[in-house]
Amino acid sequence: MHPCPRSPLPSPPTAQGNRAATHTPRRQPGTPRGSQAALLLCGLALTLAACDQPSTSIEEGGQRTRDEWGIPLDAPVSTASRDQIGLLIQQFRPLDATLTSDHHDRWLADQRSRIDRVISQGEGAGNAALHAYTGAAEEPYLVRRALLWTGGLAAPENARELLHNLFITYGSPIADRTEAALVLSLTSPRLFFSDAKPILERTKVKRQTLPDDEFLVRGWINACLKTGESPVPMLAQVATNLRLDPPARWQAAKRMREFPLEPIGQRALESCLVESSGDGYLRRMSAQSLRELLPSETACALFAEVARRESDSNFRAFLLDMMQRNCRGLLLDAEGLIKDPDPLPNLSGEQDGR
């Protein structure tokens, strides 16, 4: 499932009691819940805007007492927002694996509908989701993920510091840090740029525990689409950077075809096309992107030139097959390569040397 819901889907069933029985049982109210990222999250309550009158503060053993959904009882969160987040958490808890596929299909559709519905409630529901995330260490990944996306999209200003700290700071689950980076790319693209740029432009092997490079490439594209900037210069750097994870380079080479051709992008793809690192998948992605971006005559001539010099028989076969499929309007020789142009005929009627 894509982390960022796009269009609203049909509403979830109204028979909440029947649906709730298929999920993990609720926690009892007042159960303390710790967070693996306590140092990152301790200031969150101070930054969240009040959405209703806060309830009376209750402390147990030095920890904030939380309701059954992990929201502190003294947090300035309305009862309606607590209920909405409770339904969201319940919807994203694992479904009984023994149920038939139609139940699972409905469950997935209801998840998308539920998260859209909660986000539409605005900042109050977003703040509640952020509060719930700080107490969700024991919840499944899908629940934590839904809370991050809901809080980030519904209350982006209040979520910024939390998302930023999760992204760059070691300690929280790497899956949460990855989701935080993706949410940040959509809600605070400039901050994402400043965090991701040195990671994607590094010239040494990565020695820190950070989200995988491929997700930062995806986030960079998201942020560029938000700000109206071209992602091609960074994608070109990523595609040609041997220090980055191979999946990031593959994605950069593939995604460049979605944007107008720029000289820096064309040079990067041509460089990857003839790269001798042995990464055949990167070379294939580069060839396919060049086929989409370049005029047919230019692309086919380039592929023919590379094929004539290619020592990898598998990649040469790939190029020949692509030319047979895409260069039929051009003159091909027996091997499927573009023929060299014939010399111009002598129309003067005179033989050479006369």
C-alpha positions as CSV (number, residue, x, y, z in Angstrom):
1,M,0.0,0.0,0.0
2,H,1.2,3.4,-0.9
3,P,2.0,5.4,2.2
4,C,0.3,8.5,1.0
5,P,-3.4,7.9,0.4
6,R,-4.6,9.6,-2.8
7,S,-8.4,9.5,-3.3
8,P,-11.1,8.6,-0.8
9,L,-12.4,5.1,-1.0
10,P,-15.8,3.7,0.1
11,S,-16.6,4.3,3.8
12,P,-15.8,1.5,6.3
13,P,-18.6,-0.7,7.6
14,T,-20.8,0.8,10.3
15,A,-21.0,-2.5,12.2
16,Q,-18.0,-1.5,14.3
17,G,-18.6,-4.2,16.9
18,N,-18.2,-7.0,14.3
19,R,-15.1,-5.4,12.8
20,A,-13.5,-4.8,16.1
21,A,-13.7,-8.5,17.0
22,T,-11.3,-9.4,14.2
23,H,-8.6,-7.1,15.5
24,T,-6.2,-7.2,18.4
25,P,-8.1,-6.5,21.7
26,R,-8.0,-3.0,23.0
27,R,-5.7,-2.0,25.9
28,Q,-7.3,-1.2,29.2
29,P,-7.5,2.5,30.0
30,G,-4.7,3.9,32.1
31,T,-2.1,1.4,31.0
32,P,1.3,3.2,30.7
33,R,3.1,2.7,27.4
34,G,6.7,3.6,26.8
35,S,8.3,4.9,23.6
36,Q,11.5,3.8,22.0
37,A,12.1,7.3,21.0
38,A,11.5,9.0,24.3
39,L,14.3,11.5,23.9
40,L,12.9,12.6,20.5
41,L,9.3,12.8,21.6
42,C,9.5,14.4,25.0
43,G,9.0,17.9,23.6
44,L,6.1,17.0,21.3
45,A,3.4,17.8,23.8
46,L,4.7,21.3,24.1
47,T,4.5,22.0,20.4
48,L,1.1,20.6,19.7
49,A,-1.6,23.2,19.5
50,A,-4.6,22.8,21.8
51,C,-7.7,21.6,20.0
52,D,-10.0,21.5,23.1
53,Q,-9.8,22.1,26.8
54,P,-7.1,19.8,28.3
55,S,-8.1,17.3,30.8
56,T,-6.6,17.0,34.3
57,S,-3.0,15.8,34.4
58,I,-2.4,12.4,35.9
59,E,1.0,10.9,36.6
60,E,1.9,7.3,37.5
61,G,5.4,6.4,38.3
62,G,6.8,9.5,36.6
63,Q,5.1,8.6,33.3
64,R,2.0,10.2,31.7
65,T,-1.0,8.1,32.0
66,R,-2.5,7.3,28.6
67,D,-5.8,6.2,27.4
68,E,-6.5,2.9,25.6
69,W,-5.1,4.4,22.3
70,G,-1.9,5.7,23.8
71,I,-2.9,9.3,24.0
72,P,-2.0,11.0,27.3
73,L,-5.0,11.7,29.4
74,D,-3.8,15.2,30.1
75,A,-3.1,16.0,26.4
76,P,-5.2,18.8,24.9
77,V,-7.1,16.4,22.7
78,S,-10.9,16.4,22.3
79,T,-13.0,13.3,22.9
80,A,-14.1,13.3,19.3
81,S,-10.4,13.3,18.1
82,R,-9.6,10.5,20.5
83,D,-12.4,8.4,19.2
84,Q,-11.3,9.0,15.6
85,I,-7.8,7.9,16.3
86,G,-9.1,4.9,18.2
87,L,-11.0,3.8,15.1
88,L,-7.9,4.4,13.0
89,I,-5.7,2.3,15.3
90,Q,-8.2,-0.5,15.4
91,Q,-8.5,-0.5,11.6
92,F,-4.8,-0.9,11.1
93,R,-4.2,-3.6,13.7
94,P,-3.6,-7.0,12.1
95,L,-6.6,-8.9,10.8
96,D,-7.3,-12.5,11.8
97,A,-5.1,-14.5,9.3
98,T,-7.7,-17.3,9.1
99,L,-10.4,-15.0,7.5
100,T,-11.1,-15.4,3.8
101,S,-9.7,-13.1,1.2
102,D,-12.9,-11.0,0.9
103,H,-12.4,-9.9,4.5
104,H,-8.8,-8.9,3.8
105,D,-9.8,-7.0,0.7
106,R,-12.4,-5.1,2.6
107,W,-10.0,-4.5,5.4
108,L,-7.5,-2.8,3.0
109,A,-10.1,-0.7,1.4
110,D,-11.4,0.4,4.8
111,Q,-7.9,1.4,5.8
112,R,-7.6,3.8,3.0
113,S,-11.0,5.2,3.6
114,R,-10.4,5.5,7.3
115,I,-7.1,7.4,7.0
116,D,-8.6,9.8,4.5
117,R,-11.5,10.4,6.8
118,V,-9.3,11.2,9.8
119,I,-7.1,13.5,7.8
120,S,-10.1,15.4,6.6
121,Q,-10.9,16.2,10.3
122,G,-8.0,18.6,10.3
123,E,-5.4,19.7,12.9
124,G,-7.3,18.4,15.9
125,A,-7.2,14.8,14.6
126,G,-3.6,15.3,13.4
127,N,-2.5,16.3,16.9
128,A,-4.3,13.3,18.4
129,A,-2.5,11.0,16.0
130,L,0.9,12.6,16.9
131,H,0.2,12.1,20.6
132,A,-0.9,8.5,20.0
133,Y,2.3,7.8,18.1
134,T,4.4,8.8,21.1
135,G,2.8,5.9,23.0
136,A,2.6,3.4,20.1
137,A,5.9,1.6,20.7
138,E,4.1,-1.7,21.2
139,E,1.7,-1.3,18.3
140,P,2.3,-3.0,15.0
141,Y,4.3,-1.2,12.3
142,L,1.1,-0.5,10.2
143,V,-0.5,1.3,13.1
144,R,2.6,3.5,13.7
145,R,2.8,4.2,10.0
146,A,-0.8,5.3,9.8
147,L,-0.3,7.6,12.8
148,L,2.7,9.2,11.3
149,W,1.0,9.9,8.0
150,T,-2.2,11.0,9.6
151,G,-0.4,13.4,12.0
152,G,1.9,14.7,9.3
153,L,-0.7,15.4,6.7
154,A,-3.4,16.7,9.0
155,A,-1.1,18.8,11.3
156,P,2.1,19.4,9.3
157,E,3.4,22.4,11.4
158,N,3.1,20.5,14.6
159,A,4.5,17.3,13.1
160,R,7.6,18.9,11.6
161,E,10.0,18.6,14.6
162,L,8.9,15.0,15.4
163,L,9.3,13.9,11.7
164,H,12.7,15.7,11.4
165,N,14.1,14.1,14.6
166,L,12.8,10.6,13.6
167,F,14.5,10.9,10.2
168,I,17.9,12.0,11.3
169,T,18.3,10.6,14.8
170,Y,19.3,7.0,15.6
171,G,17.2,5.0,18.1
172,S,13.7,4.6,16.6
173,P,12.8,1.6,14.4
174,I,14.2,2.2,10.9
175,A,10.8,1.6,9.4
176,D,9.4,4.5,11.4
177,R,12.3,6.7,10.4
178,T,11.8,5.9,6.7
179,E,8.1,6.8,6.9
180,A,8.9,10.0,8.7
181,A,11.3,11.0,5.9
182,L,8.6,10.4,3.3
183,V,6.0,12.3,5.2
184,L,8.5,15.2,5.8
185,S,9.2,15.3,2.0
186,L,5.5,16.1,1.4
187,T,4.8,18.4,4.4
188,S,8.1,20.2,4.8
189,P,10.0,19.8,1.5
190,R,12.6,22.5,2.3
191,L,13.6,20.8,5.5
192,F,13.7,17.5,3.8
193,F,16.0,18.9,1.1
194,S,18.5,20.1,3.8
195,D,18.4,16.7,5.5
196,A,18.6,14.4,2.5
197,K,21.1,16.4,0.3
198,P,24.3,15.5,2.1
199,I,23.2,11.8,2.3
200,L,22.5,11.5,-1.4
201,E,25.6,13.5,-2.4
202,R,28.0,11.6,-0.2
203,T,31.3,10.4,-1.6
204,K,32.1,7.8,1.0
205,V,30.4,4.6,2.2
206,K,27.5,5.4,4.5
207,R,28.5,4.6,8.1
208,Q,25.3,5.9,9.9
209,T,22.1,4.0,10.3
210,L,19.7,6.0,8.0
211,P,16.7,5.2,5.8
212,D,17.7,3.4,2.6
213,D,18.9,5.7,-0.2
214,E,16.0,4.6,-2.5
215,F,13.4,6.0,-0.1
216,L,15.3,9.3,0.0
217,V,15.3,9.4,-3.8
218,R,11.5,8.9,-3.7
219,G,11.2,11.7,-1.1
220,W,13.4,14.0,-3.2
221,I,11.0,13.6,-6.1
222,N,8.0,14.2,-3.8
223,A,9.6,17.4,-2.4
224,C,10.5,18.6,-5.9
225,L,6.9,18.1,-7.1
226,K,5.7,20.1,-4.1
227,T,8.1,23.0,-4.7
228,G,8.0,23.0,-8.5
229,E,11.7,22.3,-8.8
230,S,13.3,19.8,-11.2
231,P,14.5,16.6,-9.5
232,V,16.7,15.7,-12.6
233,P,20.0,17.3,-11.3
234,M,19.9,15.2,-8.1
235,L,18.6,12.1,-10.0
236,A,21.6,12.4,-12.3
237,Q,24.0,12.6,-9.4
238,V,22.4,9.6,-7.7
239,A,22.4,7.5,-10.9
240,T,26.1,8.0,-11.4
241,N,27.2,7.8,-7.7
242,L,28.8,4.4,-7.0
243,R,28.7,5.0,-3.3
244,L,24.9,4.9,-3.1
245,D,22.8,1.8,-2.7
246,P,22.1,0.1,-6.1
247,P,18.3,0.3,-5.7
248,A,18.6,4.1,-5.4
249,R,20.6,4.3,-8.6
250,W,18.0,2.1,-10.4
251,Q,15.2,4.2,-9.2
252,A,17.0,7.4,-10.2
253,A,17.6,6.1,-13.7
254,K,14.1,4.9,-14.1
255,R,12.3,8.0,-12.7
256,M,14.2,10.4,-14.9
257,R,12.0,9.4,-17.8
258,E,9.1,11.0,-16.1
259,F,10.5,14.5,-16.4
260,P,11.6,16.7,-19.4
261,L,15.0,15.8,-20.8
262,E,17.8,18.0,-19.4
263,P,21.4,17.8,-20.6
264,I,22.7,16.7,-17.2
265,G,20.2,13.9,-17.1
266,Q,21.0,12.7,-20.7
267,R,24.7,12.7,-19.9
268,A,24.1,10.7,-16.7
269,L,21.9,8.1,-18.4
270,E,24.5,7.7,-21.3
271,S,27.2,7.3,-18.6
272,C,25.2,4.6,-16.9
273,L,24.4,2.9,-20.2
274,V,28.1,2.2,-20.8
275,E,29.1,1.7,-17.1
276,S,31.5,-1.2,-16.6
277,S,30.5,-1.9,-13.0
278,G,28.6,-5.0,-14.0
279,D,25.2,-3.6,-12.9
280,G,23.1,-4.8,-15.8
281,Y,19.8,-3.7,-14.3
282,L,21.1,-0.1,-14.0
283,R,22.1,-0.2,-17.7
284,R,18.7,-1.5,-18.7
285,M,16.9,1.2,-16.8
286,S,19.1,3.8,-18.4
287,A,18.5,2.4,-21.9
288,Q,14.7,2.4,-21.3
289,S,14.7,6.0,-20.0
290,L,16.8,7.1,-23.0
291,R,14.4,5.4,-25.3
292,E,11.5,7.5,-23.7
293,L,13.4,10.8,-23.6
294,L,15.4,10.9,-26.9
295,P,14.1,11.2,-30.4
296,S,13.8,7.8,-32.0
297,E,16.6,8.3,-34.5
298,T,19.0,9.6,-31.8
299,A,18.2,6.8,-29.3
300,C,18.5,4.0,-31.9
301,A,21.8,5.4,-33.2
302,L,23.1,5.4,-29.7
303,F,22.0,1.9,-28.9
304,A,23.6,0.6,-32.2
305,E,26.9,2.3,-31.3
306,V,26.9,0.7,-27.8
307,A,25.8,-2.7,-29.2
308,R,28.7,-2.8,-31.7
309,R,31.2,-2.4,-28.8
310,E,29.4,-4.4,-26.2
311,S,31.3,-7.3,-24.6
312,D,28.4,-8.5,-22.4
313,S,26.4,-10.9,-24.6
314,N,23.3,-10.6,-22.5
315,F,23.2,-6.8,-22.5
316,R,24.0,-6.8,-26.2
317,A,21.0,-9.1,-26.8
318,F,18.9,-6.7,-24.8
319,L,19.9,-3.8,-26.9
320,L,19.3,-5.7,-30.1
321,D,15.8,-6.7,-29.0
322,M,15.0,-3.1,-28.0
323,M,16.1,-1.9,-31.4
324,Q,14.0,-4.5,-33.2
325,R,11.0,-3.3,-31.2
326,N,11.6,0.4,-31.4
327,C,13.7,1.1,-34.5
328,R,11.6,-0.5,-37.3
329,G,11.2,2.7,-39.1
330,L,15.0,2.9,-39.6
331,L,17.2,0.8,-41.9
332,L,18.6,-2.2,-39.9
333,D,21.2,-4.7,-40.9
334,A,21.0,-8.5,-40.4
335,E,21.9,-8.2,-36.7
336,G,19.3,-5.6,-36.1
337,L,21.8,-2.7,-36.0
338,I,21.3,0.5,-37.8
339,K,23.2,0.3,-41.1
340,D,25.9,2.8,-41.9
341,P,24.6,5.2,-44.6
342,D,25.6,4.3,-48.1
343,P,27.9,6.7,-50.0
344,L,26.1,9.2,-52.2
345,P,25.8,8.0,-55.8
346,N,27.8,9.7,-58.5
347,L,25.3,11.5,-60.7
348,S,27.8,13.4,-62.9
349,G,28.1,10.6,-65.5
350,E,31.9,10.8,-65.1
351,Q,34.0,7.9,-63.8
352,D,36.4,8.5,-60.9
353,G,39.8,9.6,-62.1
354,R,38.6,11.3,-65.2
